[in-house]
Amino acid sequence: MPNQSDTPLARYARILEALAASSEGMTLTHIAEAAQLQAGTAHRLINSLCAVGFAVKFDGKKTYVLGPRMLRLCHRAVTPPSVIALVEPVLHDLVKAHSETAYLTKLHGTAVESVAMEMPHGGEKAYVQPGRIMPLHASASAKAIFAFQDPKLIDRVLAEPRTKFTADTKIETSEIRAELERVRSEGIAVCDNELDPGVLSFAVPVRLADGSVIYALGISGLSERLRLRPRDEVRDSLMRASQVLARKLQRILTREDLQALSRPAST
């Protein structure tokens, strides 16, 4: 019976753990040493990981790092505390600019969940509870995320029953698909009195380095107040914030978050 610690899968795992623990990338020699493999075996396995996007070789260099597909998996699996810390100043700036509630949501499987929020001081506010599930057909952030997902995932979610939260909630499949197409065209999603009565929300996707979208940034406020702001102004502000957050996420995912994910869980 083969040694369970040296199966082919275990060798791949050791390579990925070594890459996750390195902030600067690793040469083939260092990978072989860290994963306790022969150079030829390490070369063959790292090439296989590169072929499926789990690792990538820097252009013009001889070092390897975790690839976009592995980074995306890590993003989908957890929302590390450091990601919450990264978004806090971005949300703060949005609140300062618009005097409305700012929030971050994330795709978890087939659900979009609110993971961070900041509210302005004083006045009437729109509250976006962390942990709240945001429905595809009736929330700006879910529209902003799902507009850029695989069509099969969209079909899967659209096959589920939908709740008509208000008189303005769109529940017809054709209407929802048209909304997603509009988001792809205009770059901003809108939810006007569709989920919570009297509340208007805007959201934009946060694009990761590989172009995928599993986060969205948004603002919410009372419709009668937020509707007075020019939509182009809101969109441009949110898109700038989204780009700032995307750059921060790209940097941190190649360092401490991936190192933390590679460590065994304590018993």
C-alpha positions in Angstrom: 0.0 0.0 0.0 1.5 3.4 -1.0 2.7 5.8 1.7 -0.3 8.1 2.2 2.0 11.1 2.7 3.6 10.6 -0.7 0.7 9.9 -3.0 0.5 12.0 -6.3 -2.1 14.2 -4.7 0.0 14.8 -1.6 2.9 15.9 -3.8 0.8 18.4 -5.6 -0.5 19.6 -2.2 3.1 20.1 -0.9 4.0 22.2 -4.0 1.0 24.4 -3.6 1.7 24.9 0.1 5.3 25.8 -0.7 4.1 28.4 -3.3 1.5 29.8 -1.0 4.2 30.4 1.7 6.5 32.3 -0.7 5.8 36.0 -1.4 8.4 36.3 -4.1 7.9 33.1 -6.0 10.1 29.9 -6.1 12.5 28.4 -8.5 12.2 24.8 -9.6 15.1 23.9 -7.3 13.5 25.5 -4.3 10.2 23.9 -5.1 11.8 20.5 -5.2 13.6 21.1 -1.9 10.5 22.4 -0.1 8.2 19.6 -1.4 10.9 16.9 -0.9 10.8 15.8 -4.5 13.3 14.9 -7.2 13.9 17.7 -9.6 12.4 15.8 -12.5 9.3 15.0 -10.5 8.9 18.6 -9.4 9.3 19.8 -12.9 6.6 17.5 -14.2 4.1 18.3 -11.4 4.6 22.1 -11.6 4.0 22.0 -15.4 0.8 20.1 -14.7 -0.3 22.7 -12.2 0.6 25.5 -14.7 -1.5 23.8 -17.3 -4.7 24.0 -15.2 -4.0 27.5 -13.8 -3.0 26.5 -10.3 0.5 27.8 -10.8 2.1 30.2 -13.2 5.7 31.0 -14.2 6.8 34.7 -14.3 7.6 35.9 -17.8 11.3 36.3 -18.2 12.0 34.7 -14.9 12.6 31.2 -13.5 10.2 31.5 -10.6 6.7 30.1 -10.1 3.8 31.5 -8.0 0.2 30.5 -7.4 -1.9 30.9 -10.5 -5.1 32.7 -11.1 -7.3 29.7 -10.8 -5.9 28.8 -7.4 -6.2 32.4 -6.2 -9.9 32.4 -7.3 -10.5 29.2 -5.3 -8.9 30.8 -2.2 -11.1 33.9 -2.7 -14.3 31.8 -3.0 -13.5 29.6 0.0 -13.0 32.3 2.7 -13.2 35.9 3.4 -10.0 36.4 5.5 -10.0 39.1 8.2 -7.3 40.9 6.3 -9.7 41.3 3.3 -12.2 42.9 5.7 -9.4 45.2 6.9 -8.5 46.1 3.4 -12.0 47.1 2.4 -12.7 49.2 5.5 -10.8 52.4 4.2 -12.4 52.0 0.8 -15.9 51.9 2.4 -14.9 54.8 4.6 -14.0 56.9 1.5 -17.3 56.0 -0.1 -19.3 57.0 2.9 -17.3 60.3 3.1 -18.0 61.0 -0.6 -21.7 60.1 -0.7 -22.9 60.3 3.0 -24.6 56.9 2.4 -24.1 53.3 3.6 -21.3 51.6 1.8 -20.9 47.8 1.7 -19.0 44.8 0.2 -20.6 41.6 -0.9 -19.1 38.3 -2.0 -20.2 35.3 -4.0 -20.4 32.1 -1.9 -21.4 29.1 -4.1 -24.7 30.3 -5.6 -25.4 33.0 -3.0 -24.2 36.5 -2.7 -23.6 37.5 1.0 -22.9 40.9 2.6 -19.5 40.7 4.3 -18.6 44.3 5.3 -20.5 47.6 5.8 -19.9 51.2 7.0 -22.6 53.7 7.7 -22.5 57.5 7.9 -23.0 59.2 11.2 -26.4 60.7 11.9 -29.4 61.0 9.7 -31.5 58.2 8.2 -29.5 55.3 6.9 -30.0 52.2 4.8 -28.6 49.2 6.8 -26.9 46.4 5.0 -26.5 43.6 7.6 -23.3 41.5 7.3 -24.2 37.9 6.5 -27.4 38.9 4.7 -28.1 36.9 1.5 -28.6 39.3 -1.4 -31.0 37.8 -4.0 -30.0 37.9 -7.7 -33.3 39.4 -8.9 -33.6 42.1 -6.2 -30.2 43.5 -5.1 -27.7 45.6 -6.9 -24.7 43.8 -5.6 -25.9 40.4 -6.6 -26.7 41.7 -10.1 -23.2 43.2 -10.3 -21.6 39.9 -9.4 -23.9 37.5 -11.4 -23.7 39.6 -14.6 -20.2 38.3 -14.9 -20.6 34.6 -14.0 -20.7 31.5 -16.2 -24.1 31.3 -17.9 -24.6 27.8 -16.4 -24.4 29.3 -12.9 -26.8 32.0 -13.9 -29.2 29.4 -15.3 -29.0 27.4 -12.1 -29.8 30.4 -9.9 -32.7 31.5 -12.2 -34.2 28.1 -11.9 -34.9 28.7 -8.2 -38.1 30.2 -6.9 -38.1 34.0 -6.5 -39.7 36.2 -3.9 -41.5 39.4 -4.8 -40.3 41.6 -2.0 -42.1 44.8 -3.2 -44.3 45.9 -6.0 -41.2 46.9 -8.0 -39.4 43.5 -7.6 -38.7 41.9 -11.0 -39.4 38.2 -10.9 -39.7 37.3 -14.6 -36.7 35.5 -16.0 -36.6 37.7 -19.2 -36.6 40.9 -17.1 -33.7 39.6 -14.9 -31.6 38.6 -17.9 -32.2 42.0 -19.4 -31.0 43.5 -16.1 -27.8 41.5 -16.2 -27.2 42.5 -19.8 -27.6 46.1 -18.8 -25.1 45.7 -16.0 -22.6 44.3 -18.4 -23.1 47.2 -20.8 -23.2 50.1 -18.3 -20.9 48.7 -15.6 -23.2 49.5 -12.7 -26.2 47.6 -11.1 -29.2 49.3 -9.6 -31.8 48.2 -7.1 -34.6 50.8 -6.7 -37.3 49.8 -4.2 -36.9 46.2 -5.3 -35.7 44.6 -2.0 -36.4 47.1 0.8 -39.2 49.6 0.4 -37.9 53.1 -0.1 -34.2 52.1 -0.5 -32.0 52.7 -3.6 -28.8 50.8 -4.1 -25.9 51.0 -6.6 -23.1 48.4 -7.0 -20.2 47.7 -9.3 -18.2 44.5 -9.7 -14.7 44.1 -8.3 -12.5 42.4 -11.0 -9.7 40.2 -9.8 -6.4 39.9 -11.7 -7.8 37.1 -13.9 -10.9 39.0 -14.8 -13.2 37.0 -12.5 -15.8 38.7 -10.3 -16.8 37.4 -6.9 -16.9 40.7 -5.0 -19.1 43.8 -5.5 -18.9 47.3 -3.9 -22.0 49.3 -3.4 -23.8 52.2 -1.7 -27.4 52.2 -0.3 -29.6 55.0 0.9 -33.2 56.3 1.0 -34.5 56.5 -2.6 -35.8 60.1 -2.3 -32.3 61.3 -1.4 -29.9 59.1 -3.3 -31.9 59.4 -6.5 -30.9 63.1 -6.6 -27.2 62.1 -7.3 -26.2 61.9 -11.0 -25.9 58.2 -11.8 -22.7 58.7 -13.8 -21.1 60.4 -10.7 -22.0 57.4 -8.5 -20.8 54.9 -11.1 -17.4 56.6 -11.5 -16.9 56.9 -7.8 -17.8 53.2 -7.2 -15.6 52.1 -10.1 -12.6 54.0 -8.8 -13.1 52.4 -5.4 -13.5 49.0 -7.0 -10.2 49.4 -8.8 -8.4 50.4 -5.6 -9.8 47.4 -3.8 -8.9 45.1 -6.7 -5.3 46.2 -6.5 -5.2 45.7 -2.8 -6.7 42.2 -3.1 -4.2 41.2 -5.7 -1.3 42.2 -3.5 -2.5 40.5 -0.3 -3.5 37.2 -1.9 0.0 36.5 -2.9 1.2 37.0 0.7 -0.2 36.5 4.2 -3.7 35.3 3.3 -2.5 32.4 1.1 0.2 31.6 3.7 -2.6 31.4 6.3 -4.6 29.2 4.1 -1.7 26.8 3.6 -1.2 26.2 7.3 -2.7 23.1 8.9 -5.7 23.8 11.1 -4.9 23.6 14.8 -6.3 20.6 16.7 
